[in-house]
Amino acid sequence: MIKIENPILKGFNPDPCICKGNGKYYIATSTFEWFPGVQIYESSDLVNWELKCVPLNNIEYLDLKGIQDSAGIWAPALSFYEDNFYLVYTIAKQIDGYFKDVYNYVITSKSIEGPWSKPVFINGSGFDPSMYHEDGKHYVINPQWDPRPLEGHNKFNGLILQEFDFEKGMVGESKIVFPGSGTGGSEGPHIIKKDDYYYIIAAEGGTGRHHSICVARAKSIWGPYEVSPYHPLITAWVKDTILKKSGHGNFVETDDGEWYMTHLCARYLNNKDVCVLGRETALQKLEWIDGWPRMIQGNNTPALEVEAPKCAKEKQEKSTVYETNFNIDMDMVKEGWMSLRTPFDRKVKLTNNGLIIKGGDSLTSLHDQSLIARKWESFKLSSETCVQFNPYHYSQMAGLTCYYNTKVWHFLYVGYDEKAKKRIINILTNDNLSFNEPLKGNYIYVENSIKNIYLKAKVEQENLQFYYACDDKEYKAIEPVLDASILSDEYAAGWAYTGAVCGITAIDAFNKDTSAMFNWFKQIKE
């Protein structure tokens, strides 16, 4: 029997939304402050998944400059209706305090790979909207956010439903159709129809340890909705499981009438209850009992292995090694690279000799960083690169970073010591805006004759070791071993919804006139 092994999308892949269209299955996940926006994965059997496209790739419609950590693109909702794909998403501009300044949009396409339409504004009443289609009409459901600080006002003030027209916008009045189950924090809602009932599938409990999914049904799309007797459908709180934080998902039916639910989850380090990989994507198989969905295992605890659908093929083993020589013909997006807040072409140039990164803002900036990165997908991995860089000021740096957000990162870089008038290799760490140089001024000096500098990061659970080499010499470890566990949802101060990445960057806080050349990049996961 073929099994689905969870998580199916490892590393920073939260808020999954699954749909079936044109004979394939697709899952869309949140990308937050990373550009381009919304990663969409494709499968023919729910077992084997590949990154297919990242549709929000036009800065004219998606400007993330200045977006705070973990704001940006939230909870995409992907659907397929009458030969069209619909992608609904939130751009969260401000998420602190009582207010949530959000803008909800929809784009459409005949093909999952585009071209996608220009964004059409939906509303700003709350985040995580989705769209339900029936009889030529479109309905939008989302949590209604209440910013009033007075007692008695619920921040998550019910799930509201309203008809939407692509020419007229929102039509008629919005109505609170479901106040939630009582768990609190109803968000990420989806509507499906099965037999005689409409079903609301919503995340509840907040996207932490108490996360869950609630199901409610009604004879009319406008309600009243009753909560499932099997509530919650899924949670990792009742019984211990490796797949923590399980919640936020939706359903899909196969051609053979089998039902599956996608949901987000998170895995802790062995010795610390923190998630460096961020929230990931998993699948569970469902059955229907008296018109209510329930996981096939008969409880609400997510399973690590799930029976695959009848159409499933054997799992195709993916390579554990990613290696590229940067060149002018490569597709950075399809190879899984992400750019922080700005498009690749704003600070990065591919040549036949390598990748040129123009010196930009520091790693604490929300604006013009020159950082491109790849997700951590394993608790044990290594990343390495070769850089050519000739700074002339101590505010110019280029190198390799293990990064979570602007508040927590470790940075191995080539810089400049104005006293010795030489290049140096150094480490800078950021522990919730407490900065430290572990080498304490005992820099590794680089002779002027050296052209190629090799940098490497090796991660195993909570341990991070940096290495360096010059001109094809063997790598040498740079002490001390650093704490990788700070690069996690739980440790990072403030909102932290993403996941750890390893990237290459160039910084120029002096004249903005330097660039670094990166020849290649290699990542191995175990």
C-alpha positions in Angstrom: 0.0 0.0 0.0 1.4 3.4 -1.0 1.6 5.9 1.8 1.6 9.7 2.0 4.5 10.7 4.3 3.9 13.9 6.3 4.8 16.6 6.1 4.4 16.6 2.3 5.9 20.1 1.9 8.8 20.4 4.3 10.1 23.7 5.7 8.3 27.1 5.6 5.1 26.2 3.8 2.2 27.4 6.0 -1.5 28.0 5.4 -2.0 25.4 2.7 -5.0 25.5 0.4 -5.6 22.6 -1.9 -7.7 22.4 -5.0 -8.1 20.2 -8.1 -8.1 21.6 -11.6 -7.3 20.5 -15.1 -6.6 17.0 -13.9 -4.0 17.9 -11.3 -3.9 18.8 -7.6 -2.5 22.1 -6.4 -1.5 23.5 -3.0 -0.9 27.2 -2.4 1.1 28.4 0.6 1.9 31.7 2.3 5.1 33.6 1.5 4.8 36.7 3.8 7.6 39.2 3.2 9.4 37.0 0.6 9.2 37.8 -3.1 7.6 36.6 -5.4 4.4 35.8 -3.6 2.4 32.6 -3.1 4.1 29.3 -3.9 1.9 26.8 -5.8 2.8 23.1 -5.8 1.5 20.5 -8.3 0.8 16.7 -7.9 -1.0 14.1 -10.0 -1.5 11.7 -7.1 -1.2 13.6 -3.7 2.0 11.8 -3.0 4.6 13.5 -5.2 4.7 17.3 -5.2 6.8 19.8 -7.1 6.9 23.6 -7.0 5.0 24.7 -10.1 4.8 28.5 -10.1 4.9 31.6 -7.9 2.2 33.9 -9.5 2.7 37.2 -7.6 5.8 38.2 -9.4 5.1 41.7 -10.6 6.2 44.5 -8.3 3.6 46.8 -9.9 1.0 44.7 -8.0 3.0 43.5 -5.1 5.3 46.0 -3.4 6.7 44.5 -0.1 9.2 47.2 0.6 8.8 48.3 4.2 6.6 45.3 5.1 7.2 44.2 8.7 8.4 40.7 9.5 5.6 38.1 9.0 3.3 40.6 7.3 2.9 40.6 3.5 1.2 37.6 1.8 -1.1 35.7 4.0 -3.2 32.5 3.5 -3.8 32.2 -0.2 -7.0 30.5 -1.2 -6.9 28.7 -4.5 -10.0 27.4 -6.3 -11.0 26.1 -9.7 -14.4 26.9 -11.3 -15.7 26.8 -14.9 -12.2 26.3 -16.4 -10.6 29.2 -14.4 -8.3 29.2 -11.4 -9.0 31.8 -8.8 -6.3 32.9 -6.3 -7.5 35.0 -3.4 -4.9 36.4 -1.0 -4.2 39.0 1.7 -1.5 41.7 1.7 -1.1 42.5 5.4 0.5 46.0 5.6 0.4 46.5 9.4 -0.3 43.8 12.0 0.7 45.3 15.4 -1.7 46.6 18.0 -5.5 46.8 17.7 -5.6 47.3 14.0 -4.9 44.9 11.1 -4.4 46.9 7.9 -5.0 44.4 5.2 -5.9 44.4 1.5 -7.6 41.4 0.0 -7.3 40.7 -3.8 -8.2 38.0 -6.4 -6.4 37.1 -9.6 -7.6 34.6 -12.2 -6.0 32.4 -14.9 -7.0 29.7 -17.4 -3.7 28.0 -16.6 -2.0 27.5 -13.3 1.2 28.9 -14.9 -0.5 32.0 -16.1 -0.7 34.5 -17.4 -2.6 35.7 -14.4 -5.0 38.7 -14.5 -4.4 42.0 -12.8 -5.4 41.9 -9.1 -9.0 42.9 -8.3 -9.6 44.4 -4.9 -12.1 42.5 -2.7 -12.2 44.1 0.8 -10.2 45.0 3.9 -12.5 43.8 6.6 -10.3 41.0 7.7 -7.6 38.6 6.5 -7.6 35.0 5.1 -10.5 35.3 2.7 -11.5 32.5 0.3 -14.0 32.4 -2.5 -16.9 29.9 -3.1 -18.4 29.6 -6.5 -22.0 28.4 -7.4 -24.5 29.0 -10.2 -22.3 31.7 -11.8 -21.9 33.6 -8.5 -18.9 34.2 -6.3 -19.0 34.5 -2.5 -16.2 35.7 -0.2 -15.9 34.5 3.4 -13.4 35.9 5.8 -13.0 36.7 9.5 -14.3 40.1 10.4 -11.6 42.0 12.5 -12.8 44.3 15.2 -10.2 46.9 16.2 -12.1 48.5 19.1 -10.2 48.2 22.4 -13.3 48.2 24.5 -14.3 45.3 26.7 -16.8 43.0 25.1 -15.5 43.3 21.6 -14.1 40.1 20.1 -11.1 40.8 17.8 -12.2 37.9 15.6 -15.8 39.1 15.3 -17.3 36.2 13.3 -16.9 34.9 9.8 -18.7 37.2 7.3 -20.0 36.2 3.9 -20.8 38.5 1.0 -21.4 38.1 -2.7 -18.7 39.4 -5.0 -18.9 40.6 -8.6 -15.7 41.2 -10.6 -17.2 44.3 -12.1 -19.1 45.8 -9.2 -17.0 44.5 -6.3 -18.8 43.5 -3.1 -22.6 43.1 -3.7 -25.3 43.5 -1.1 -24.6 43.4 2.7 -22.1 41.2 4.5 -23.5 38.8 7.1 -21.9 37.1 10.0 -22.7 33.5 9.1 -20.6 31.8 11.8 -19.4 33.2 15.1 -17.0 30.3 15.6 -17.2 27.2 17.8 -16.2 28.9 21.0 -12.5 27.9 20.7 -11.7 31.4 19.5 -9.7 32.9 16.7 -11.8 31.6 13.7 -9.8 32.3 10.6 -8.7 30.9 7.2 -12.3 29.8 6.4 -13.3 27.8 3.3 -16.8 26.8 2.1 -17.6 23.5 0.2 -20.9 21.9 -0.7 -21.5 18.2 -0.4 -24.9 16.6 -0.9 -27.5 18.8 0.8 -25.1 20.8 3.0 -22.8 23.7 2.9 -19.7 23.2 5.1 -17.5 25.9 6.6 -13.9 24.7 7.3 -12.1 27.1 9.5 -8.9 27.3 11.5 -9.3 28.1 15.2 -7.3 28.4 18.4 -4.5 30.5 16.9 -1.6 29.2 14.9 0.3 27.7 17.9 0.0 24.7 20.2 -3.8 25.0 20.4 -4.4 25.2 16.7 -7.2 23.2 15.3 -9.8 23.0 12.5 -13.5 23.4 13.0 -16.2 22.2 10.7 -19.8 23.5 10.7 -22.7 22.9 8.3 -25.9 24.4 7.1 -28.7 23.8 4.5 -28.3 27.4 3.3 -25.0 29.1 2.5 -26.2 31.9 4.7 -26.7 29.6 7.7 -27.5 28.9 10.4 -24.4 26.6 10.8 -24.1 23.9 13.4 -20.7 22.6 14.7 -19.6 19.1 14.0 -20.1 16.5 16.8 -16.5 15.5 16.1 -15.1 18.9 16.8 -12.3 19.7 16.5 -11.6 17.8 13.3 -7.9 18.0 13.9 -5.6 19.3 16.6 -2.2 18.4 18.1 -3.2 19.6 21.5 -5.3 16.7 22.8 -2.7 14.0 22.2 1.1 14.3 21.7 2.2 14.0 18.1 5.2 15.0 16.1 3.0 17.2 13.9 2.5 20.1 16.3 0.3 23.1 15.7 -2.0 21.2 13.3 -4.8 23.3 11.8 -5.7 25.7 8.9 -6.6 23.6 5.9 -9.3 22.6 3.5 -10.6 19.5 1.6 -10.3 17.9 -1.8 -12.1 15.0 -3.4 -10.3 12.7 -5.8 -11.8 11.3 -9.0 -12.4 8.1 -7.2 -14.5 9.8 -4.5 -11.8 9.7 -1.8 -11.5 12.8 0.5 -8.4 14.4 1.8 -7.6 17.4 4.0 -4.5 19.5 3.9 -3.4 21.3 7.0 -0.4 23.1 8.4 1.8 21.5 11.1 5.2 22.1 12.7 8.0 19.9 14.1 10.0 20.7 17.2 13.7 20.2 17.6 14.7 17.1 19.6 15.7 19.0 22.8 13.8 22.2 22.5 10.1 23.0 21.8 10.8 25.4 19.0 10.2 25.2 15.2 13.2 26.3 13.1 11.6 24.8 9.9 8.5 27.0 10.4 5.1 25.7 9.7 4.8 23.0 7.1 2.1 21.3 5.0 0.6 17.8 5.7 -2.3 15.7 4.3 -4.9 13.5 6.1 -7.4 11.1 4.7 -11.1 11.7 5.6 -14.3 9.7 5.8 -17.9 10.9 6.1 -20.0 9.7 8.9 -23.7 10.8 9.0 -22.8 13.8 6.8 -19.8 14.8 8.9 -16.1 14.6 8.0 -13.7 12.7 10.3 -10.1 11.6 9.9 -9.9 8.0 8.8 -7.9 7.1 12.0 -11.0 7.8 14.1 -9.7 10.6 16.2 -8.5 14.2 15.8 -4.7 13.5 16.1 -2.8 14.0 12.8 -1.1 10.9 11.4 2.5 10.8 10.1 1.6 8.3 7.4 -1.7 8.3 5.5 -3.1 5.9 2.9 -2.6 7.3 -0.5 -5.5 7.5 -3.1 -6.1 4.7 -5.5 -4.5 6.7 -8.3 -1.2 7.1 -6.4 2.1 6.2 -7.9 5.2 5.1 -6.0 6.9 7.9 -4.1 9.6 9.4 -6.2 12.7 9.9 -4.1 13.9 13.5 -4.3 17.6 14.4 -4.4 19.0 15.5 -1.1 21.5 17.7 -2.9 20.8 21.0 -4.5 23.8 22.4 -6.5 23.9 25.1 -9.0 26.6 27.1 -10.9 24.9 30.5 -11.3 24.4 31.3 -14.9 22.4 33.5 -17.2 19.9 30.8 -18.2 18.8 29.6 -14.8 15.3 30.2 -13.4 15.8 31.3 -9.8 12.1 31.0 -8.9 11.5 27.5 -10.2 14.7 26.4 -8.5 13.2 27.4 -5.1 15.0 30.7 -4.5 13.3 33.6 -2.7 14.2 37.3 -2.6 13.5 39.3 0.6 10.9 42.0 -0.1 12.1 43.0 -3.5 12.3 41.3 -6.9 15.5 39.5 -7.9 16.3 41.9 -10.7 16.4 44.9 -8.4 19.6 43.7 -6.7 20.7 40.5 -8.4 22.2 39.9 -11.9 22.8 36.5 -13.4 25.9 36.2 -15.7 27.7 33.3 -17.2 30.4 33.8 -14.6 28.2 33.8 -11.6 25.6 35.8 -9.7 26.3 39.5 -8.9 24.6 40.9 -5.8 24.7 44.6 -5.4 25.4 45.8 -1.9 22.1 46.8 -0.2 20.6 47.4 3.2 21.6 45.6 6.4 19.8 42.4 7.5 17.8 44.4 10.0 16.3 46.6 7.3 12.7 46.3 6.1 13.4 48.0 2.8 16.3 47.4 0.3 18.1 44.2 1.4 20.0 42.3 -1.2 19.3 38.8 0.2 18.2 35.7 -1.7 17.7 32.5 0.1 16.5 28.9 0.2 14.3 27.2 2.9 15.6 24.8 5.5 13.8 21.5 4.8 15.6 19.3 7.3 17.0 19.5 10.8 20.4 18.4 9.5 21.7 20.3 6.5 24.7 22.2 5.1 24.9 25.1 2.7 28.0 26.5 1.1 29.1 29.0 -1.5 32.0 30.7 -3.2 32.2 34.5 -3.1 34.5 37.1 -4.7 34.3 40.4 -2.9 36.6 43.4 -2.4 35.3 45.8 0.2 37.1 49.0 1.1 35.1 50.0 4.1 34.0 48.1 7.3 30.4 48.8 6.4 30.6 46.6 3.3 30.0 42.9 3.8 29.1 39.9 1.7 28.5 36.3 2.6 26.3 33.5 3.9 23.5 33.9 6.4 21.3 31.6 8.4 18.2 33.9 8.7 14.8 33.9 10.2 13.8 37.5 10.1 15.3 41.0 10.9 15.4 40.2 14.6 17.2 36.8 14.6 20.0 35.7 12.2 23.6 34.5 12.1 25.9 36.0 9.4 29.3 34.7 8.1 30.8 37.3 5.9 33.8 38.8 4.1 34.4 42.4 5.4 37.2 44.9 5.8 39.4 45.9 8.7 40.5 49.5 8.1 43.4 49.3 10.6 45.0 46.3 9.0 43.8 47.4 5.5 42.9 43.9 4.8 39.8 41.8 4.1 38.5 39.7 7.0 36.2 36.8 7.6 34.0 37.4 10.6 30.7 36.4 12.2 27.9 38.7 13.3 24.9 37.4 15.2 21.6 39.0 16.0 19.7 37.6 19.0 16.4 39.6 19.0 18.4 42.8 18.2 21.2 42.0 20.7 24.2 41.9 18.4 27.4 40.0 19.0 30.7 39.2 17.3 31.7 35.7 18.6 35.3 36.2 17.3 35.7 39.1 19.7 37.9 41.0 17.2 40.1 38.0 16.4 39.3 38.2 12.7 40.5 35.8 10.1 42.5 37.9 7.7 42.5 37.3 3.9 45.5 38.0 1.9 45.2 40.4 -1.1 46.2 37.6 -3.5 43.2 35.5 -2.5 40.4 35.6 -5.1 37.9 32.9 -4.0 36.6 32.7 -0.5 34.5 29.7 0.4 31.8 29.9 3.2 29.9 27.0 4.7 27.1 26.6 7.3 26.4 23.2 8.8 23.3 22.7 10.9 22.3 19.8 13.1 19.3 20.3 15.4 20.1 23.4 17.5 23.8 23.5 16.6 25.2 25.7 13.8 28.8 25.6 12.8 30.4 28.0 10.3 33.4 27.1 8.1 35.7 28.9 5.7 38.3 28.2 3.1 40.4 30.2 0.7 41.4 29.3 -2.9 40.4 25.6 -2.9 42.0 24.8 0.5 40.2 22.6 3.0 37.4 24.0 5.1 38.3 25.1 8.7 35.7 25.3 11.4 35.2 28.8 13.0 34.4 28.5 16.7 32.2 28.7 18.6 29.2 26.6 17.7 26.2 28.9 17.4 22.6 28.5 18.6 20.4 27.6 15.6 17.3 27.4 17.8 16.9 31.1 17.9 15.9 31.0 14.2 12.5 29.8 15.2 8.8 30.8 15.4 8.9 30.6 19.2 12.1 32.5 19.8 11.9 35.4 17.4 10.4 38.5 19.1 7.1 39.8 17.8 5.2 38.1 15.0 7.0 35.1 13.7 5.2 33.1 11.0 7.8 32.1 8.5 10.8 29.7 8.9 14.6 29.5 8.8 16.4 30.0 5.5 20.0 30.0 4.3 20.9 32.7 1.9 23.6 34.8 0.3 23.7 38.6 0.6 25.7 41.7 0.1 25.5 44.8 2.3 26.9 48.3 1.6 26.1 50.8 4.3 28.8 53.2 3.1 28.6 54.4 -0.6 26.2 51.7 -2.0 28.8 51.1 -4.8 30.1 47.6 -4.2 28.9 44.2 -5.4 29.8 40.6 -4.7 30.1 37.8 -7.1 28.8 34.4 -6.0 29.9 31.6 -8.4 27.9 28.6 -7.1 25.7 27.4 -4.2 25.3 23.9 -2.8 22.8 22.7 -0.2 22.7 19.1 1.3 19.9 17.9 3.5 20.0 14.7 5.5 
